[in-house]
Amino acid sequence: MLPPELWESDWGEGHERLEDLKNKLGEGLWSQALDRITDTDHELVDALITGDLNA
């Protein structure tokens, strides 16, 4: 677990942007999108975050 200050500096802006998008789309559409996320989607996002696109 990251200390709050470190989490905020690393992830705060991205989290705020996702929350803004979630608010614009609405809870129903957001939930539908979450239901469609696949393991491959998760793996791609992890690779993008870590910079390891050779995975």
C-alpha positions as CSV (number, residue, x, y, z in Angstrom):
1,M,0.0,0.0,0.0
2,L,1.3,3.4,-1.0
3,P,1.3,6.3,1.4
4,P,-1.5,8.8,0.5
5,E,1.0,11.5,-0.7
6,L,2.8,9.0,-3.0
7,W,-0.4,7.6,-4.4
8,E,-1.7,11.1,-5.1
9,S,1.4,12.1,-6.9
10,D,1.5,8.9,-9.0
11,W,-2.2,8.2,-9.6
12,G,-4.2,11.3,-8.5
13,E,-4.5,13.0,-11.9
14,G,-5.5,9.8,-13.8
15,H,-8.0,8.9,-11.1
16,E,-9.6,12.4,-11.3
17,R,-9.9,12.1,-15.1
18,L,-11.6,8.7,-14.8
19,E,-14.0,10.0,-12.2
20,D,-14.8,12.9,-14.5
21,L,-15.5,10.5,-17.4
22,K,-17.6,8.3,-15.1
23,N,-19.7,11.3,-14.0
24,K,-20.2,12.4,-17.6
25,L,-21.2,9.0,-18.8
26,G,-23.4,8.1,-15.9
27,E,-23.4,5.1,-13.6
28,G,-25.4,2.9,-15.9
29,L,-23.2,3.2,-18.9
30,W,-20.1,3.1,-16.7
31,S,-21.3,-0.2,-15.2
32,Q,-22.0,-1.6,-18.7
33,A,-18.4,-0.7,-19.8
34,L,-16.9,-2.4,-16.7
35,D,-18.9,-5.5,-17.4
36,R,-17.3,-5.7,-20.9
37,I,-13.7,-5.4,-19.7
38,T,-11.7,-8.6,-20.5
39,D,-8.5,-10.0,-19.0
40,T,-6.8,-9.0,-22.2
41,D,-7.9,-5.4,-21.6
42,H,-6.4,-5.5,-18.1
43,E,-3.2,-7.0,-19.4
44,L,-2.9,-4.2,-22.0
45,V,-3.5,-1.5,-19.5
46,D,-0.9,-3.0,-17.1
47,A,1.6,-3.2,-20.0
48,L,0.9,0.5,-20.8
49,I,1.3,1.6,-17.2
50,T,4.6,-0.3,-16.7
51,G,5.9,0.4,-20.2
52,D,6.3,-3.3,-20.9
53,L,4.6,-3.7,-24.2
54,N,6.7,-6.8,-25.1
55,A,4.6,-8.9,-22.7
